[in-house]
């Protein structure tokens, strides 16, 4: 997900996406612990997407 894509979404959409990513991150952690995680790069990608969304939300709150 690119920053431009994130900026184009509404605040409600971003919060929903953030919630979905948090659930995915939780599931990925369980997969890693049980040795079933196939795509290890996805953990990093989800974490960065969450940070990107939180940054945009914080920018909007400051404005």
N, CA, C and O of each residue as an XYZ file, in Angstrom:
252
protein
N       0.850     -1.178      0.000
C       0.000      0.000      0.000
C       0.895      1.241      0.000
O       1.806      1.366      0.819
N       0.624      2.135     -0.916
C       1.412      3.351     -1.043
C       0.755      4.486     -0.251
O      -0.448      4.459      0.009
N       1.548      5.464      0.121
C       1.046      6.589      0.907
C      -0.058      7.338      0.155
O      -1.005      7.829      0.769
N       0.061      7.424     -1.149
C      -0.973      8.093     -1.940
C      -2.306      7.379     -1.849
O      -3.358      8.016     -1.794
N      -2.261      6.044     -1.833
C      -3.486      5.256     -1.682
C      -4.118      5.498     -0.313
O      -5.339      5.587     -0.184
N      -3.273      5.601      0.692
C      -3.760      5.812      2.055
C      -4.397      7.190      2.182
O      -5.454      7.334      2.796
N      -3.764      8.190      1.611
C      -4.287      9.556      1.706
C      -5.624      9.717      0.991
O      -6.414     10.594      1.341
N      -5.878      8.878     -0.004
C      -7.121      8.977     -0.773
C      -8.325      8.425     -0.016
O      -9.465      8.698     -0.390
N      -8.089      7.655      1.041
C      -9.181      7.031      1.795
C      -9.690      7.955      2.898
O      -8.991      8.857      3.360
N     -10.931      7.695      3.302
C     -11.512      8.472      4.397
C     -10.993      7.953      5.725
O     -10.365      6.896      5.797
N     -11.264      8.706      6.761
C     -10.795      8.327      8.095
C     -11.425      7.007      8.554
O     -10.753      6.174      9.161
N     -12.705      6.822      8.264
C     -13.375      5.571      8.644
C     -12.786      4.380      7.900
O     -12.603      3.310      8.479
N     -12.491      4.564      6.629
C     -11.879      3.485      5.845
C     -10.504      3.130      6.397
O     -10.138      1.956      6.463
N      -9.748      4.144      6.792
C      -8.414      3.909      7.346
C      -8.486      3.157      8.666
O      -7.684      2.258      8.921
N      -9.448      3.527      9.502
C      -9.584      2.824     10.781
C      -9.984      1.367     10.566
O      -9.511      0.477     11.274
N     -10.854      1.127      9.591
C     -11.239     -0.241      9.260
C     -10.062     -1.043      8.725
O      -9.875     -2.206      9.083
N      -9.277     -0.416      7.872
C      -8.089     -1.070      7.319
C      -7.069     -1.358      8.409
O      -6.432     -2.412      8.401
N      -6.911     -0.442      9.336
C      -5.988     -0.629     10.451
C      -6.416     -1.813     11.311
O      -5.581     -2.607     11.746
N      -7.705     -1.927     11.552
C      -8.237     -3.048     12.331
C      -8.005     -4.375     11.601
O      -7.634     -5.371     12.221
N      -8.225     -4.382     10.285
C      -8.017     -5.592      9.495
C      -6.544     -6.009      9.518
O      -6.232     -7.195      9.626
N      -5.639     -5.027      9.417
C      -4.212     -5.330      9.446
C      -3.768     -5.834     10.814
O      -2.892     -6.694     10.903
N      -4.364     -5.308     11.874
C      -4.022     -5.773     13.223
C      -4.413     -7.238     13.392
O      -3.673     -8.014     13.996
N      -5.569     -7.616     12.861
C      -6.001     -9.021     12.926
C      -5.071     -9.904     12.104
O      -4.722    -11.011     12.514
N      -4.676     -9.404     10.947
C      -3.766    -10.180     10.105
C      -2.418    -10.361     10.789
O      -1.835    -11.445     10.752
N      -1.921     -9.288     11.418
C      -0.646     -9.378     12.130
C      -0.719    -10.395     13.265
O       0.228    -11.143     13.507
N      -1.861    -10.412     13.959
C      -2.073    -11.378     15.034
C      -2.006    -12.803     14.486
O      -1.346    -13.671     15.056
N      -2.702    -13.027     13.366
C      -2.690    -14.350     12.747
C      -1.306    -14.746     12.252
O      -0.915    -15.908     12.362
N      -0.572    -13.796     11.713
C       0.781    -14.080     11.244
C       1.699    -14.458     12.404
O       2.558    -15.328     12.263
N       1.515    -13.804     13.546
C       2.321    -14.147     14.720
C       2.055    -15.572     15.167
O       2.979    -16.293     15.544
N       0.785    -15.984     15.126
C       0.449    -17.358     15.489
C       1.036    -18.351     14.494
O       1.537    -19.407     14.883
N       0.972    -18.009     13.212
C       1.544    -18.892     12.195
C       3.047    -19.043     12.390
O       3.594    -20.133     12.227
N       3.705    -17.952     12.737
C       5.150    -18.004     12.959
C       5.482    -18.878     14.166
O       6.422    -19.672     14.126
N       4.713    -18.730     15.227
C       4.963    -19.496     16.443
C       4.741    -20.990     16.222
O       5.425    -21.817     16.825
N       3.790    -21.334     15.364
C       3.485    -22.753     15.128
C       4.286    -23.317     13.954
O       4.154    -24.494     13.621
N       5.114    -22.479     13.329
C       5.944    -22.948     12.235
C       5.217    -23.087     10.911
O       5.702    -23.784     10.020
N       4.075    -22.446     10.756
C       3.287    -22.557      9.531
C       3.407    -21.329      8.629
O       2.766    -21.270      7.579
N       4.203    -20.373      9.017
C       4.320    -19.130      8.250
C       5.145    -19.375      6.995
O       6.306    -19.776      7.073
N       4.537    -19.132      5.839
C       5.229    -19.351      4.573
C       5.856    -18.061      4.047
O       7.015    -18.055      3.634
N       5.095    -16.978      4.061
C       5.574    -15.707      3.518
C       6.049    -14.817      4.667
O       5.266    -14.050      5.228
N       7.318    -14.921      5.011
C       7.838    -14.164      6.149
C       7.885    -12.662      5.870
O       7.840    -11.858      6.801
N       7.974    -12.285      4.614
C       8.030    -10.861      4.257
C       6.700    -10.172      4.539
O       6.658     -8.952      4.692
N       5.625    -10.932      4.607
C       4.300    -10.333      4.839
C       4.231     -9.684      6.225
O       3.532     -8.686      6.400
N       4.939    -10.229      7.200
C       4.943     -9.662      8.553
C       5.458     -8.222      8.500
O       4.857     -7.314      9.074
N       6.558     -8.034      7.817
C       7.154     -6.703      7.695
C       6.241     -5.762      6.914
O       6.085     -4.595      7.275
N       5.648     -6.268      5.858
C       4.762     -5.463      5.024
C       3.541     -4.985      5.812
O       3.146     -3.824      5.702
N       2.949     -5.868      6.595
C       1.773     -5.510      7.398
C       2.151     -4.472      8.446
O       1.424     -3.503      8.667
N       3.290     -4.684      9.085
C       3.735     -3.754     10.123
C       3.953     -2.352      9.549
O       3.581     -1.359     10.174
N       4.543     -2.276      8.382
C       4.804     -0.977      7.758
C       3.524     -0.321      7.264
O       3.376      0.898      7.347
N       2.596     -1.124      6.749
C       1.308     -0.569      6.324
C       0.562      0.026      7.513
O      -0.056      1.085      7.404
N       0.625     -0.670      8.654
C      -0.028     -0.154      9.862
C       0.607      1.180     10.272
O      -0.104      2.126     10.612
N       1.915      1.255     10.242
C       2.606      2.492     10.616
C       2.250      3.620      9.655
O       2.063      4.763     10.075
N       2.156      3.300      8.367
C       1.808      4.302      7.355
C       0.415      4.865      7.627
O       0.209      6.077      7.562
N      -0.532      3.992      7.928
C      -1.903      4.439      8.206
C      -1.949      5.280      9.480
O      -2.618      6.313      9.519
N      -1.248      4.847     10.511
C      -1.232      5.604     11.764
C      -0.619      6.984     11.561
O      -1.072      7.955     12.167
N       0.394      7.082     10.726
C       1.030      8.364     10.442
C       0.057      9.318      9.754
O      -0.040     10.489     10.119
N      -0.660      8.807      8.757
C      -1.620      9.650      8.027
C      -2.748     10.098      8.964
O      -3.170     11.254      8.919
N      -3.231      9.190      9.805
C      -4.289      9.555     10.757
C      -3.801     10.625     11.726
O      -4.547     11.544     12.063
N      -2.552     10.511     12.177
C      -1.997     11.512     13.090
C      -1.845     12.859     12.392
O      -2.088     13.903     12.998
N      -1.447     12.843     11.125
C      -1.325     14.090     10.378
C      -2.675     14.781     10.259
O      -2.776     15.999     10.405
N      -3.705     13.996      9.995
C      -5.047     14.570      9.867
C      -5.558     15.104     11.198
O      -6.267     16.109     11.234
N      -5.201     14.438     12.288
C      -5.649     14.898     13.609
C      -4.981     16.227     13.970
O      -5.593     17.078     14.616
N      -3.744     16.397     13.557
C      -3.025     17.645     13.840
C      -3.556     18.810     13.012
O      -3.507     19.958     13.452
N      -4.057     18.523     11.827
C      -4.503     19.587     10.904
C      -5.814     20.211     11.352
O      -6.325     21.115     10.691
